[in-house]
Amino acid sequence: MRIAITGGTGFVGRTIARRVHGNGHEVVLIARGHDQSDPTLHQLAGARFFPMGLEDAGKLAEAFAGCDAVAHCAGINRECGNQTYRRVHIEGTRNVVDAARKAGVRKIALISFLRARPDCGSAYHETKWAAEEIVRNSGLDYTIFKCGVIYGRGDHMLDHLSQAFHTFPLFAFVGFRDKPIRPNAVEDVARIVEAALVGNELARQTVAVVGPDHLTLRQAVRRVAGVVGRRPLMFPMPIWFHYILGWFVERIMTVPLVSVAQVRMLAEGLAEPHPPCDALPPGLAPQIHFTEEQIWKGLPTPRPFTLRDFRFCRRRELRNRHCAFFSFP
């Protein structure tokens, strides 16, 4: 089979790409190319890469030509410039669906969010739900995966927790009521998506994808801290404090310590889908536990946050590179 993957260089997309490619399938990667976490991805034998966004349904149809299925993984958890929730989640998904129809793609799998729903006051949740509705009403065979926290090498959760523990002697939990969480290993998510695309499982279903461990957020954070080898002073802070923090760091960091949308997710809990949807059959349900060994496999190289994590330093660095490129001997 030939499988196209939007957000193909991102954390989930590249894991799916490596899995299906390793099992003998062709992959077509669609991505703006901003994520350079895994430069070896472009070396996959026979893989095709289209460096573009989701704005042009015609160009997407050209990229999808000859593809049997599409894994739609592209999404954002904060708005930045013209990359708004509406533009990426709604307009982008509509373009992906239109392009899939034009190219004769038979199946689309959408990576959505566990608690995506309408009329809840969160643009992230509402636009993710709108994307689900576009796919459900597309006329194509589909599977929608409503995922909670996904972790692994190159994720935001382990990466940012590790950096925070190496930077700050304090750690503030979101809210005074501890919320449940069921972390998903990215390898499990890739396996389940492959089963839907290649094995024709879960046809026309919306399914919840939650990990096998029932934890509280504080238990999960403390487990990561133990593996990292740090013991910050941990204490709860009001949810409003984290909303202010999220709003602030979204504006000054290249990848925020936490986004406003993520604060909403953590405040609600990440263990049950809302609204309810189908459960995965036992044979497909996530099996990888959130163990110390699994956490260790997903941790980045130890480092604290530095000035390079802030936008003003990144802009200066890019300007310097630009000047160096056009310098004369």
Secondary structure, DSSP 8 states (H G I E B T S, - for coil): -EEEEETTTSHHHHHHHHHHHHTT-EEEEEE-S---S-GGGGGSTT-EEEE--SS-HHHHHHHHTT-SEEEE----SS-BTTB-HIIIIIIHHHHHHHHHHHHT--EEEEEEETT--SSSS-HHHHHHHHHHHHHHTSSSEEEEEEE--EESTT-SHHHHHHHHHHH-SEEEEESSS--EE--EEHHHHHHHHHHHHHS--STTEEEEE--S--EEHHHHHHHHHHHHT---EEEEE-HHHHHHHHHHHHHHBSS-SS-HHHHHHHHH-BSS-SS--EE--TTTS------HHHHHHH--------GGGBHHHHHHHHHHHHHHHT---
